[in-house]
């Protein structure tokens, strides 16, 4: 029938229009910014850096717990080349006491970023994730849209708030990898201790009999003088 699609579209529009007066689900607009629609968990906008907070009272807590080790993989894989990283010249201990290289400089130009999430996919340390913050308008084209590591750093708790399902999976995977590494290190330590103990016992066993089995020297019998008469 000619015009059937138009009639169906008009009927849907009329149903939504009338329903918006009695059903909140059919409302097409909200009174922004006083009212805000909840963002879906999969929403993404621009990247941020994750850090594990241990002591929120410490002003440098975010820097100590930063997961990023300046491997620069995200910088190399970024299609629009909006990530800028400089490695540190020294190393700092993380929360487990292991010395790590850290990013002395980590900038993202969000005016260039295209929110492709490739940096998240290639990061081997679960250090960079996608934020859902979108109210980033500014009149400062260069300074306001170039975010440094201090502005990019967000706690793991914040990550759980915006992406709870994904963050729980990441934490479980990291905990499993940590448990495997600890078990491997423990096994290596026990094997080294057992090897050292076996070597020590073998050395003591080989040294014991050699020292205790020495026989006293016996003097040979004296020969008679050739010029003396025999008895």
Backbone as ProteinMPNN parsed JSONL, in Angstrom:
{"seq_chain_A": "XXXXXXXXXXXXXXXXXXXXXXXXXXXXXXXXXXXXXXXXXXXXXXXXXXXXXXXXXXXXXXXXXXXXXXXXXXXXXXXXXXXXXXXXXXXXXXXXXXXXXXXXXXXXXXXXXXXXXXXXXXXXXXXXXXXXXXXXXXXXXXXXXXXXXXXXXXXXXXXXXXXXXXXXXXXXXXXXXXXXXXXXXXXXXXXXXXXXXXXXXXXXXXXXXXXXXXXXXXXXXXXXXXXXXXX", "coords_chain_A": {"N_chain_A": [[0.854, -1.198, 0.0], [0.609, 2.168, -0.866], [2.345, 4.636, 0.886], [2.194, 3.414, 3.332], [4.324, 3.054, 5.093], [4.799, 5.672, 5.912], [2.467, 6.199, 7.365], [2.75, 4.373, 9.463], [5.001, 5.427, 10.704], [4.034, 7.93, 11.557], [2.089, 7.063, 13.351], [3.689, 5.865, 15.331], [5.067, 8.126, 16.219], [2.946, 9.628, 17.243], [2.131, 7.922, 19.328], [4.372, 7.962, 21.024], [4.398, 10.668, 21.632], [1.919, 11.085, 22.996], [2.271, 9.202, 25.016], [4.416, 10.227, 26.451], [3.411, 11.961, 28.309], [2.404, 10.462, 30.326], [4.128, 8.378, 30.846], [7.4, 7.972, 31.966], [9.413, 6.616, 30.691], [8.915, 7.035, 28.008], [9.626, 9.599, 27.522], [11.425, 11.86, 25.603], [13.312, 13.782, 26.086], [15.319, 15.351, 28.655], [15.61, 17.561, 31.48], [18.309, 18.889, 31.142], [21.104, 20.703, 32.515], [20.194, 19.892, 34.998], [18.829, 17.483, 35.197], [19.937, 14.256, 34.373], [20.566, 11.671, 32.103], [21.303, 8.31, 32.925], [24.468, 6.993, 32.104], [25.314, 4.351, 29.863], [27.139, 1.357, 30.783], [29.074, 0.638, 28.945], [29.773, 2.983, 27.753], [32.111, 5.277, 26.342], [34.69, 7.723, 26.184], [37.22, 9.489, 26.414], [40.661, 8.483, 27.114], [41.979, 7.457, 30.368], [44.337, 7.214, 33.104], [44.959, 4.495, 35.253], [45.336, 4.124, 38.734], [46.373, 2.38, 41.698], [45.11, 2.964, 44.718], [46.467, 3.207, 47.908], [46.977, 4.665, 50.154], [45.064, 7.141, 50.656], [45.44, 9.542, 51.981], [47.954, 10.355, 51.42], [49.513, 12.71, 49.431], [50.989, 12.059, 47.181], [50.058, 9.634, 46.451], [48.718, 8.772, 44.14], [50.72, 8.825, 42.216], [52.559, 6.941, 43.126], [51.068, 4.616, 43.0], [50.54, 4.297, 40.312], [49.809, 2.382, 37.514], [51.024, 2.376, 35.058], [54.054, 1.769, 33.319], [55.525, 3.108, 31.512], [55.951, 1.828, 28.995], [55.391, 2.538, 26.444], [53.874, 1.397, 24.421], [51.214, 2.057, 23.853], [51.551, 4.626, 22.877], [52.916, 4.146, 20.479], [51.056, 2.635, 19.066], [48.875, 4.285, 18.751], [46.55, 5.6, 16.538], [45.961, 8.415, 15.731], [48.164, 9.596, 16.865], [48.198, 10.985, 19.392], [49.187, 10.659, 21.913], [51.734, 11.274, 24.232], [54.72, 10.303, 25.596], [57.282, 10.246, 28.008], [59.997, 8.506, 29.265], [61.107, 7.853, 32.623], [64.263, 8.729, 34.114], [65.174, 7.431, 36.294], [64.276, 4.859, 38.715], [61.394, 3.929, 40.602], [60.18, 2.503, 43.648], [57.338, 0.366, 43.643], [54.161, -0.466, 45.23], [54.646, -3.034, 46.105], [57.271, -3.01, 46.475], [58.954, -3.373, 44.296], [61.256, -2.153, 41.964], [60.43, 0.184, 39.49], [60.258, 1.591, 36.213], [58.81, 4.703, 35.48], [56.327, 6.898, 33.99], [57.716, 9.897, 33.24], [56.596, 11.902, 31.863], [53.373, 12.09, 30.605], [51.134, 12.732, 28.327], [47.975, 13.457, 26.834], [46.394, 14.555, 24.016], [43.298, 15.5, 23.843], [41.849, 16.788, 21.959], [42.604, 15.725, 19.615], [42.377, 13.011, 19.933], [40.511, 10.152, 18.95], [38.918, 8.405, 20.293], [39.171, 5.616, 19.942], [39.977, 3.437, 21.425], [42.126, 1.754, 21.111], [44.504, 2.047, 22.511], [43.799, 1.061, 25.01], [43.35, -1.625, 24.461], [45.877, -2.596, 23.721], [47.468, -2.268, 25.932], [49.549, -3.892, 28.207], [49.462, -3.875, 30.949], [47.075, -3.183, 32.098], [46.7, -0.457, 32.507], [45.614, 1.774, 31.312], [42.471, 3.106, 30.601], [39.101, 3.691, 29.34], [37.387, 6.692, 29.804], [34.127, 8.0, 30.726], [33.47, 10.601, 30.803], [32.198, 13.602, 29.49], [31.82, 16.323, 29.498], [33.781, 18.477, 28.65], [34.292, 20.888, 27.501], [36.08, 23.844, 26.605], [37.614, 27.108, 26.452], [40.22, 27.248, 25.925], [42.169, 26.24, 23.582], [44.628, 24.809, 23.318], [46.058, 24.483, 25.857], [43.914, 23.714, 27.536], [42.876, 21.348, 26.481], [44.902, 19.576, 26.429], [45.837, 17.064, 28.307], [47.665, 16.243, 31.194], [49.605, 13.776, 33.078], [48.814, 14.003, 35.72], [46.222, 15.015, 35.554], [45.077, 12.982, 34.123], [45.175, 10.768, 35.781], [43.283, 8.452, 37.552], [41.64, 6.807, 40.24], [41.486, 3.257, 41.034], [39.107, 2.693, 42.243], [37.421, 4.62, 41.154], [37.364, 3.662, 38.547], [35.939, 1.302, 38.984], [33.485, 2.393, 39.556], [32.5, 3.511, 37.15], [32.782, 1.507, 35.239], [31.849, -1.168, 36.295], [31.557, -4.011, 35.803], [33.591, -4.653, 33.944], [35.841, -3.742, 35.386], [35.829, -5.458, 37.592], [36.41, -7.899, 36.346], [38.981, -7.349, 35.405], [40.393, -6.933, 37.825], [40.158, -9.484, 38.964], [41.61, -11.006, 37.12], [44.162, -9.842, 37.358], [44.698, -10.448, 40.038], [44.815, -13.23, 39.899], [47.054, -13.586, 38.213], [48.993, -12.456, 39.862], [48.952, -14.241, 42.025], [49.863, -16.562, 40.761], [52.464, -15.751, 40.062], [53.571, -15.338, 42.607], [53.406, -17.954, 43.643], [55.131, -19.266, 41.889], [57.554, -17.969, 42.456], [57.849, -18.731, 45.117], [58.1, -21.502, 44.843], [60.499, -21.6, 43.398], [62.258, -20.542, 45.312], [62.079, -22.489, 47.342], [63.081, -24.699, 45.944], [65.711, -23.867, 45.451], [66.657, -23.704, 48.085], [66.428, -26.398, 48.875], [68.249, -27.565, 47.112], [70.632, -26.362, 47.948], [70.778, -27.396, 50.547], [71.039, -30.13, 49.985], [73.508, -30.134, 48.66], [75.171, -29.298, 50.737], [74.911, -31.422, 52.603], [75.936, -33.524, 51.075], [78.582, -32.693, 50.766], [79.453, -32.795, 53.428], [79.236, -35.548, 53.915], [81.138, -36.652, 52.158], [83.499, -35.579, 53.158], [83.715, -36.602, 55.751], [84.334, -39.557, 56.053], [86.961, -39.623, 54.87], [88.526, -38.22, 56.622], [88.332, -39.76, 58.948], [89.223, -42.332, 58.336], [91.947, -42.64, 58.131], [94.928, -44.534, 58.336], [97.398, -45.515, 60.825], [100.865, -44.984, 60.284], [103.201, -47.695, 59.645], [106.355, -48.735, 60.676], [108.959, -50.11, 58.638], [110.508, -53.437, 59.037], [113.69, -53.727, 60.656], [116.727, -54.309, 58.895], [119.342, -56.82, 59.187], [122.858, -56.155, 59.83], [125.254, -56.55, 57.226], [127.944, -57.336, 57.706], [128.07, -58.708, 60.159], [128.216, -61.773, 62.033], [125.959, -64.546, 61.556], [123.49, -65.759, 63.836]], "CA_chain_A": [[0.0, 0.0, 0.0], [1.397, 3.379, -0.98], [2.303, 5.497, 2.066], [1.991, 2.639, 4.561], [5.437, 3.346, 6.004], [4.601, 7.009, 6.489], [1.416, 6.088, 8.366], [3.309, 3.686, 10.628], [5.874, 6.379, 11.389], [3.198, 8.925, 12.232], [1.449, 6.408, 14.489], [4.707, 5.725, 16.376], [5.31, 9.462, 16.758], [1.788, 9.993, 18.067], [2.147, 7.098, 20.534], [5.413, 8.496, 21.902], [3.984, 12.003, 22.08], [0.89, 10.942, 24.026], [2.797, 8.425, 26.146], [5.38, 10.992, 27.243], [2.699, 12.675, 29.368], [2.022, 9.521, 31.386], [5.189, 7.399, 31.07], [8.716, 8.604, 31.929], [10.244, 5.884, 29.734], [8.675, 7.532, 26.655], [10.079, 10.98, 27.378], [12.579, 11.916, 24.694], [14.271, 14.772, 26.561], [15.385, 15.606, 30.095], [15.97, 18.945, 31.789], [19.759, 18.955, 31.344], [21.932, 19.767, 33.28], [19.618, 19.495, 36.277], [18.532, 16.056, 35.073], [20.898, 13.574, 33.497], [20.304, 10.268, 31.828], [22.44, 7.464, 33.304], [25.248, 6.52, 30.966], [25.525, 2.895, 29.855], [28.464, 0.965, 31.267], [30.014, 0.542, 27.827], [30.059, 4.305, 27.189], [33.519, 5.66, 26.416], [34.976, 9.008, 25.561], [38.663, 9.665, 26.291], [41.375, 7.603, 28.04], [42.539, 7.919, 31.645], [45.317, 6.292, 33.679], [44.486, 3.873, 36.491], [46.31, 3.891, 39.81], [45.86, 1.659, 42.851], [45.249, 3.809, 45.904], [46.711, 2.501, 49.161], [46.917, 5.638, 51.231], [44.493, 8.361, 50.068], [45.915, 10.735, 52.679], [49.255, 10.712, 50.849], [49.28, 13.481, 48.193], [51.666, 11.41, 46.051], [49.564, 8.264, 46.363], [48.376, 8.457, 42.749], [51.944, 8.601, 41.442], [53.154, 5.688, 43.581], [50.261, 3.479, 42.585], [50.263, 4.326, 38.878], [50.117, 1.093, 36.894], [51.815, 2.594, 33.851], [55.505, 1.653, 33.454], [56.105, 3.832, 30.375], [56.413, 0.91, 27.951], [55.179, 3.305, 25.209], [53.141, 0.643, 23.398], [50.029, 2.831, 23.455], [52.01, 5.758, 22.067], [53.273, 3.651, 19.151], [49.89, 2.081, 18.381], [47.819, 5.289, 18.646], [46.415, 6.027, 15.135], [46.144, 9.85, 15.479], [49.404, 10.039, 17.517], [47.859, 12.032, 20.358], [49.775, 10.297, 23.209], [53.143, 11.671, 24.327], [55.278, 9.69, 26.8], [58.725, 10.308, 28.254], [60.382, 7.601, 30.348], [61.912, 8.415, 33.706], [65.676, 8.35, 34.109], [65.401, 6.592, 37.468], [63.199, 3.925, 39.025], [60.772, 4.111, 41.908], [59.518, 1.273, 44.103], [55.879, 0.382, 43.703], [53.646, -0.846, 46.542], [55.222, -4.302, 46.529], [58.7, -2.794, 46.663], [59.709, -3.641, 43.078], [61.644, -0.929, 41.266], [59.77, 0.289, 38.203], [60.317, 2.833, 35.454], [57.508, 5.363, 35.484], [56.275, 7.96, 32.977], [58.021, 11.252, 33.699], [55.631, 12.736, 31.156], [52.334, 11.337, 29.911], [50.129, 13.704, 27.887], [47.037, 13.062, 25.784], [45.688, 15.676, 23.402], [41.965, 14.976, 23.591], [41.292, 17.417, 20.763], [43.015, 14.879, 18.495], [41.947, 11.642, 20.227], [39.268, 9.762, 18.276], [38.208, 7.466, 21.18], [39.145, 4.303, 19.288], [40.237, 2.477, 22.486], [43.239, 0.869, 20.778], [45.473, 2.146, 23.601], [43.327, 0.171, 26.071], [43.474, -3.01, 24.016], [47.274, -3.022, 23.601], [48.199, -2.078, 27.191], [49.71, -5.181, 28.9], [49.445, -3.686, 32.4], [45.743, -2.695, 32.5], [46.993, 0.847, 33.089], [44.876, 2.846, 30.641], [41.086, 2.726, 30.342], [38.31, 4.745, 28.724], [36.5, 7.435, 30.682], [32.852, 8.36, 30.106], [33.247, 12.033, 31.023], [32.043, 14.268, 28.197], [31.716, 17.774, 29.669], [35.178, 18.919, 28.611], [34.4, 22.081, 26.671], [36.948, 24.886, 27.137], [37.99, 28.123, 25.471], [41.671, 27.149, 25.763], [42.328, 25.187, 22.577], [45.834, 24.0, 23.471], [46.303, 24.1, 27.243], [42.768, 23.091, 28.168], [42.579, 20.04, 25.902], [46.093, 18.73, 26.551], [45.788, 16.569, 29.674], [48.895, 15.613, 31.648], [49.402, 12.548, 33.854], [48.098, 14.336, 36.948], [44.807, 15.136, 35.195], [44.613, 11.7, 33.594], [45.19, 9.727, 36.81], [42.044, 8.165, 38.27], [41.826, 5.64, 41.098], [40.812, 2.021, 40.648], [37.736, 2.809, 42.742], [36.681, 5.369, 40.126], [37.187, 2.719, 37.433], [34.857, 0.402, 39.374], [32.222, 3.13, 39.533], [31.993, 3.759, 35.801], [32.77, 0.241, 34.488], [31.96, -2.175, 37.363], [31.747, -5.376, 35.307], [34.936, -4.74, 33.355], [36.843, -3.567, 36.44], [35.861, -6.685, 38.394], [37.124, -8.903, 35.553], [40.4, -6.976, 35.385], [40.951, -7.197, 39.149], [40.257, -10.934, 39.138], [42.71, -11.476, 36.284], [45.413, -9.384, 37.968], [44.904, -11.22, 41.264], [45.229, -14.573, 39.492], [48.434, -13.503, 37.736], [49.844, -12.207, 41.02], [49.039, -15.483, 42.79], [50.738, -17.471, 40.015], [53.846, -15.265, 40.184], [54.021, -15.607, 43.972], [53.605, -19.391, 43.774], [56.337, -19.605, 41.131], [58.704, -17.479, 43.209], [57.973, -19.57, 46.309], [58.625, -22.796, 44.413], [61.91, -21.421, 43.055], [62.993, -20.372, 46.567], [62.149, -23.787, 48.016], [63.98, -25.563, 45.171], [67.082, -23.421, 45.698], [67.012, -24.086, 49.451], [66.623, -27.844, 48.897], [69.496, -27.852, 46.4], [71.737, -25.959, 48.812], [70.856, -28.346, 51.654], [71.573, -31.383, 49.452], [74.932, -29.951, 48.41], [75.864, -29.236, 52.029], [74.958, -32.773, 53.186], [76.855, -34.33, 50.27], [79.937, -32.285, 51.107], [79.789, -33.311, 54.762], [79.391, -37.004, 53.831], [82.396, -36.983, 51.481], [84.627, -35.137, 53.975], [83.754, -37.357, 57.006], [85.129, -40.797, 55.994], [88.36, -39.364, 54.518], [89.243, -37.765, 57.811], [88.321, -40.77, 60.005], [89.741, -43.631, 57.892], [93.405, -42.603, 57.954], [95.599, -45.579, 59.107], [98.724, -45.089, 61.329], [102.002, -45.482, 59.492], [103.948, -48.785, 60.298], [107.767, -48.691, 60.261], [109.408, -51.398, 58.079], [111.45, -54.14, 59.955], [115.11, -53.377, 60.465], [117.552, -55.356, 58.27], [120.621, -57.054, 59.905], [124.061, -55.656, 59.156], [125.853, -57.596, 56.388], [129.25, -57.826, 58.192], [127.935, -59.408, 61.434], [127.939, -63.209, 61.886], [124.606, -64.97, 61.855], [123.362, -66.559, 65.059]], "C_chain_A": [[0.882, 1.237, 0.0], [1.223, 4.251, 0.28], [2.107, 4.756, 3.373], [3.093, 2.93, 5.576], [5.291, 4.702, 6.675], [3.556, 6.955, 7.594], [1.922, 5.401, 9.643], [4.226, 4.621, 11.421], [5.095, 7.429, 12.147], [2.517, 8.332, 13.456], [2.437, 6.242, 15.644], [5.002, 7.066, 17.024], [4.17, 9.892, 17.68], [1.761, 9.2, 19.367], [3.193, 7.605, 21.521], [5.019, 9.87, 22.458], [2.949, 11.909, 23.205], [1.43, 10.211, 25.25], [3.756, 9.198, 27.013], [4.715, 11.776, 28.37], [2.365, 11.761, 30.552], [3.138, 8.525, 31.722], [6.546, 8.076, 30.918], [9.629, 7.912, 30.923], [10.083, 6.406, 28.31], [9.108, 8.983, 26.468], [11.361, 11.008, 26.555], [13.642, 12.906, 25.154], [14.232, 14.839, 28.079], [15.82, 17.048, 30.296], [17.456, 19.02, 32.165], [20.174, 20.404, 31.585], [21.369, 19.375, 34.638], [19.294, 18.0, 36.299], [19.506, 15.445, 34.068], [20.471, 12.127, 33.314], [21.516, 9.438, 32.269], [23.153, 6.927, 32.071], [25.366, 5.003, 31.009], [26.955, 2.554, 30.248], [29.506, 0.932, 30.158], [30.348, 1.895, 27.211], [31.532, 4.646, 27.352], [33.704, 6.993, 25.701], [36.472, 9.168, 25.339], [39.385, 8.819, 27.345], [41.72, 8.292, 29.364], [43.475, 6.837, 32.17], [44.825, 5.782, 35.026], [45.641, 3.787, 37.491], [45.608, 3.191, 40.965], [46.14, 2.466, 44.107], [45.42, 2.937, 47.136], [46.589, 3.431, 50.36], [46.391, 6.953, 50.684], [44.961, 9.639, 50.75], [47.257, 11.219, 52.142], [49.019, 11.48, 49.548], [49.951, 12.868, 46.968], [51.19, 9.982, 45.842], [49.277, 7.867, 44.923], [49.627, 8.129, 41.932], [52.606, 7.28, 41.839], [52.391, 4.48, 43.066], [49.949, 3.415, 41.113], [50.709, 3.013, 38.234], [51.031, 1.23, 35.683], [53.304, 2.515, 34.156], [56.214, 2.246, 32.242], [56.681, 2.889, 29.319], [56.239, 1.515, 26.558], [54.484, 2.518, 24.098], [51.936, 1.434, 22.91], [50.42, 4.019, 22.585], [52.309, 5.321, 20.638], [52.051, 3.191, 18.362], [48.781, 3.108, 18.165], [47.702, 5.788, 17.203], [46.599, 7.533, 14.927], [47.378, 10.441, 16.158], [49.137, 11.205, 18.487], [48.411, 11.749, 21.748], [51.26, 10.608, 23.177], [53.691, 11.168, 25.656], [56.775, 9.904, 26.83], [59.039, 9.418, 29.448], [61.199, 8.336, 31.401], [63.354, 7.942, 33.583], [66.02, 7.43, 35.272], [64.233, 5.627, 37.632], [62.681, 4.208, 40.423], [60.132, 2.802, 42.346], [58.004, 1.424, 44.089], [55.43, -0.121, 45.081], [54.161, -2.193, 47.019], [56.736, -4.206, 46.664], [59.554, -3.042, 45.44], [60.005, -2.334, 42.356], [61.062, -0.925, 39.855], [60.108, 1.625, 37.537], [58.915, 3.426, 35.421], [57.499, 6.457, 34.418], [56.582, 9.318, 33.594], [57.081, 12.253, 33.045], [54.655, 11.828, 30.426], [51.212, 12.313, 29.588], [49.243, 13.079, 26.814], [46.315, 14.315, 25.295], [44.294, 15.193, 23.01], [41.273, 15.688, 22.431], [41.628, 16.617, 19.51], [42.51, 13.442, 18.675], [40.608, 11.334, 19.565], [38.532, 8.657, 19.027], [38.116, 6.067, 20.582], [39.388, 3.16, 20.266], [41.364, 1.498, 22.147], [44.291, 0.888, 21.885], [45.097, 1.221, 24.76], [43.589, -1.281, 25.698], [44.925, -3.49, 23.99], [48.042, -2.911, 24.906], [48.327, -3.41, 27.929], [49.595, -5.077, 30.415], [48.103, -3.199, 32.934], [45.854, -1.3, 33.114], [46.191, 1.982, 32.481], [43.489, 2.328, 30.265], [40.344, 3.929, 29.764], [37.36, 5.368, 29.734], [35.176, 7.696, 29.964], [32.511, 9.832, 30.327], [33.207, 12.747, 29.677], [31.967, 15.789, 28.322], [33.121, 18.38, 29.773], [35.365, 20.171, 27.765], [35.243, 23.146, 27.368], [37.249, 25.904, 26.039], [39.496, 28.14, 25.236], [41.97, 25.964, 24.85], [43.511, 24.278, 22.86], [46.053, 23.557, 24.92], [45.15, 23.344, 27.87], [42.465, 21.696, 27.677], [43.793, 19.114, 25.868], [46.207, 18.31, 28.013], [47.103, 15.89, 30.028], [48.576, 14.429, 32.554], [48.657, 12.816, 35.154], [46.603, 14.433, 36.682], [44.229, 13.817, 34.697], [44.469, 10.628, 34.666], [43.85, 9.637, 37.537], [42.255, 6.87, 39.072], [41.084, 4.421, 40.553], [39.367, 2.007, 41.141], [36.862, 3.578, 41.749], [36.395, 4.474, 38.93], [36.044, 1.75, 37.73], [33.498, 1.109, 39.322], [31.648, 3.256, 38.129], [31.916, 2.486, 34.962], [32.864, -0.922, 35.482], [32.23, -3.592, 36.862], [33.156, -5.573, 34.765], [36.015, -4.644, 34.423], [36.957, -4.813, 37.31], [36.616, -7.784, 37.657], [38.621, -8.623, 35.538], [41.056, -7.286, 36.732], [41.126, -8.693, 39.391], [41.426, -11.498, 38.339], [44.065, -11.07, 36.878], [45.727, -10.159, 39.243], [45.375, -12.634, 40.95], [46.676, -14.584, 39.009], [49.405, -13.267, 38.889], [50.026, -13.466, 41.844], [49.958, -16.489, 42.092], [52.197, -17.056, 40.145], [54.398, -15.539, 41.578], [54.281, -17.092, 44.184], [54.875, -19.84, 43.05], [57.59, -19.161, 41.879], [58.935, -18.325, 44.46], [58.563, -20.92, 45.96], [60.111, -22.698, 44.066], [62.761, -21.271, 44.311], [63.153, -21.697, 47.293], [63.094, -24.731, 47.283], [65.44, -25.176, 45.401], [67.545, -23.814, 47.09], [67.268, -25.582, 49.555], [67.928, -28.238, 48.206], [70.7, -27.493, 47.251], [71.904, -26.926, 49.977], [71.437, -29.68, 51.196], [73.067, -31.278, 49.19], [75.723, -29.925, 49.71], [75.984, -30.624, 52.656], [75.905, -33.679, 52.405], [78.305, -33.978, 50.572], [80.368, -32.803, 52.465], [80.024, -34.813, 54.728], [80.711, -37.387, 53.178], [83.605, -36.595, 52.314], [84.77, -35.986, 55.233], [84.608, -38.609, 56.938], [86.59, -40.556, 55.673], [89.156, -38.958, 55.732], [89.339, -38.863, 58.854], [88.952, -42.08, 59.601], [91.247, -43.627, 57.678], [94.062, -43.643, 58.86], [96.965, -45.083, 59.587], [99.839, -45.715, 60.493], [102.773, -46.524, 60.284], [105.381, -48.769, 59.76], [108.184, -50.041, 59.714], [110.395, -52.079, 59.041], [112.899, -53.823, 59.606], [115.869, -54.553, 59.863], [118.835, -55.555, 59.066], [121.796, -56.521, 59.097], [124.746, -56.798, 58.409], [127.16, -58.141, 56.967], [129.158, -58.618, 59.457], [127.653, -60.888, 61.188], [126.516, -63.539, 62.276], [124.58, -65.844, 63.095], [123.081, -68.017, 64.734]], "O_chain_A": [[1.814, 1.331, 0.799], [0.101, 4.561, 0.681], [1.88, 5.377, 4.411], [2.829, 3.038, 6.774], [5.614, 4.866, 7.851], [3.722, 7.584, 8.639], [1.57, 5.795, 10.754], [4.226, 4.607, 12.652], [5.459, 7.782, 13.268], [2.378, 9.001, 14.48], [2.077, 6.452, 16.802], [5.169, 7.145, 18.241], [4.399, 10.446, 18.755], [1.402, 9.748, 20.41], [2.931, 7.673, 22.722], [5.284, 10.178, 23.619], [3.082, 12.568, 24.236], [1.091, 10.551, 26.383], [3.914, 8.879, 28.192], [5.397, 12.212, 29.297], [2.077, 12.24, 31.648], [3.095, 7.891, 32.776], [6.83, 8.681, 29.885], [10.521, 8.546, 30.36], [10.985, 6.251, 27.487], [8.973, 9.536, 25.376], [12.281, 10.232, 26.814], [14.767, 12.871, 24.656], [13.252, 14.442, 28.709], [16.342, 17.678, 29.376], [17.812, 19.188, 33.331], [19.641, 21.287, 30.914], [21.997, 18.603, 35.363], [19.474, 17.339, 37.322], [19.844, 16.052, 33.052], [20.068, 11.456, 34.263], [22.651, 9.834, 32.006], [22.52, 6.468, 31.12], [25.504, 4.428, 32.089], [27.868, 3.36, 30.069], [30.688, 1.172, 30.405], [31.117, 1.963, 26.252], [32.134, 4.34, 28.381], [32.987, 7.334, 24.761], [36.955, 9.006, 24.218], [38.79, 8.472, 28.365], [41.748, 9.519, 29.466], [43.414, 5.687, 31.736], [44.331, 6.557, 35.845], [46.765, 3.428, 37.14], [44.412, 3.378, 41.188], [47.294, 2.625, 44.503], [44.618, 2.036, 47.384], [46.154, 3.027, 51.439], [47.182, 7.807, 50.284], [44.888, 10.715, 50.156], [47.652, 12.36, 52.382], [48.38, 10.949, 48.64], [49.531, 13.126, 45.84], [51.836, 9.204, 45.14], [49.565, 6.738, 44.526], [49.595, 7.26, 41.061], [53.153, 6.579, 40.988], [52.981, 3.451, 42.736], [49.167, 2.563, 40.689], [51.854, 2.592, 38.396], [51.736, 0.285, 35.329], [53.776, 3.112, 35.123], [57.371, 1.923, 31.976], [57.775, 3.125, 28.806], [56.864, 1.06, 25.601], [54.508, 2.941, 22.942], [51.66, 1.484, 21.711], [49.694, 4.375, 21.656], [51.994, 6.039, 19.689], [52.006, 3.333, 17.14], [47.823, 2.817, 17.448], [48.664, 6.352, 16.682], [47.336, 7.917, 14.018], [47.626, 11.642, 16.051], [49.767, 12.259, 18.405], [48.143, 12.509, 22.678], [51.961, 10.258, 22.228], [53.201, 11.55, 26.718], [57.456, 9.765, 25.814], [58.431, 9.55, 30.51], [61.89, 9.311, 31.106], [63.626, 6.884, 33.017], [67.033, 6.732, 35.241], [63.323, 5.582, 36.804], [63.413, 4.66, 41.304], [59.598, 2.066, 41.516], [57.46, 2.461, 44.468], [56.244, -0.191, 46.003], [54.121, -2.476, 48.217], [57.405, -5.203, 46.936], [60.777, -2.934, 45.525], [59.114, -1.508, 42.16], [61.185, -1.904, 39.119], [60.229, 2.653, 38.204], [57.935, 2.685, 35.34], [58.564, 6.898, 33.985], [55.793, 9.833, 34.386], [56.803, 13.316, 33.6], [55.061, 10.909, 29.716], [50.43, 12.682, 30.465], [49.699, 12.279, 25.997], [45.703, 15.039, 26.08], [44.124, 14.554, 21.972], [40.224, 15.24, 21.968], [41.009, 16.808, 18.463], [42.248, 12.743, 17.696], [39.684, 12.146, 19.609], [37.624, 8.034, 18.476], [37.085, 5.406, 20.709], [39.039, 2.018, 19.967], [41.53, 0.499, 22.847], [44.905, -0.139, 22.17], [45.974, 0.66, 25.417], [44.007, -2.075, 26.541], [45.181, -4.673, 24.216], [49.164, -3.409, 24.995], [47.305, -4.015, 28.254], [49.629, -6.099, 31.102], [48.003, -2.839, 34.107], [45.195, -0.994, 34.108], [46.094, 3.053, 33.08], [43.352, 1.251, 29.685], [40.879, 5.036, 29.703], [36.624, 4.669, 30.43], [35.108, 7.623, 28.737], [31.386, 10.257, 30.064], [34.069, 12.531, 28.825], [32.045, 16.478, 27.305], [33.575, 18.745, 30.858], [36.484, 20.479, 27.356], [35.135, 23.331, 28.58], [37.151, 25.6, 24.851], [39.997, 28.943, 24.449], [42.018, 24.82, 25.302], [43.403, 23.068, 22.657], [46.217, 22.364, 25.176], [45.373, 22.424, 28.657], [41.844, 20.919, 28.403], [43.721, 18.004, 25.341], [46.623, 19.101, 28.86], [47.606, 15.062, 29.268], [47.407, 14.114, 32.776], [47.939, 11.943, 35.642], [45.8, 13.982, 37.498], [43.032, 13.566, 34.833], [43.716, 9.672, 34.48], [43.353, 10.629, 38.069], [42.958, 5.961, 38.63], [40.179, 4.54, 39.727], [38.504, 1.38, 40.527], [35.703, 3.226, 41.531], [35.304, 4.523, 38.362], [35.268, 1.413, 36.836], [32.477, 0.471, 39.068], [30.439, 3.123, 37.94], [31.077, 2.39, 34.066], [33.887, -1.608, 35.504], [33.053, -4.301, 37.441], [33.827, -6.551, 35.096], [36.999, -5.382, 34.376], [38.055, -5.185, 37.722], [37.382, -8.526, 38.273], [39.434, -9.542, 35.644], [42.155, -7.839, 36.772], [42.132, -9.119, 39.96], [42.15, -12.368, 38.824], [45.002, -11.868, 36.895], [46.884, -10.489, 39.502], [46.232, -13.176, 41.649], [47.44, -15.485, 39.355], [50.509, -13.812, 38.896], [51.129, -13.742, 42.316], [50.736, -17.183, 42.746], [53.072, -17.904, 40.318], [55.557, -15.927, 41.723], [55.261, -17.462, 44.83], [55.606, -20.698, 43.545], [58.577, -19.895, 41.931], [60.078, -18.604, 44.822], [59.42, -21.434, 46.679], [60.891, -23.592, 44.394], [63.865, -21.81, 44.376], [64.231, -22.002, 47.803], [63.832, -25.483, 47.92], [66.304, -26.043, 45.532], [68.695, -24.215, 47.27], [68.203, -26.007, 50.234], [68.629, -29.141, 48.664], [71.684, -28.232, 47.279], [73.029, -27.248, 50.361], [72.227, -30.297, 51.912], [73.815, -32.218, 49.461], [76.824, -30.472, 49.779], [77.039, -30.971, 53.185], [76.599, -34.507, 52.995], [79.162, -34.861, 50.629], [81.517, -33.206, 52.642], [80.905, -35.315, 55.426], [81.345, -38.353, 53.602], [84.652, -37.229, 52.189], [85.882, -36.083, 55.753], [85.554, -38.72, 57.718], [87.425, -41.287, 56.208], [90.328, -39.311, 55.862], [90.325, -38.914, 59.589], [89.205, -42.904, 60.479], [91.769, -44.565, 57.076], [93.786, -43.646, 60.059], [97.632, -44.328, 58.879], [99.731, -46.861, 60.057], [103.007, -46.317, 61.475], [105.599, -48.787, 58.548], [107.792, -51.058, 60.286], [111.067, -51.381, 59.799], [113.272, -53.676, 58.442], [115.667, -55.691, 60.288], [119.386, -54.581, 59.581], [121.751, -56.442, 57.869], [124.806, -57.914, 58.925], [127.469, -59.312, 56.744], [130.176, -59.203, 59.828], [126.936, -61.233, 60.248], [125.933, -62.931, 63.174], [125.528, -66.578, 63.371], [122.944, -68.837, 65.642]]}, "name": "protein", "num_of_chains": 1, "seq": "XXXXXXXXXXXXXXXXXXXXXXXXXXXXXXXXXXXXXXXXXXXXXXXXXXXXXXXXXXXXXXXXXXXXXXXXXXXXXXXXXXXXXXXXXXXXXXXXXXXXXXXXXXXXXXXXXXXXXXXXXXXXXXXXXXXXXXXXXXXXXXXXXXXXXXXXXXXXXXXXXXXXXXXXXXXXXXXXXXXXXXXXXXXXXXXXXXXXXXXXXXXXXXXXXXXXXXXXXXXXXXXXXXXXXXX"}
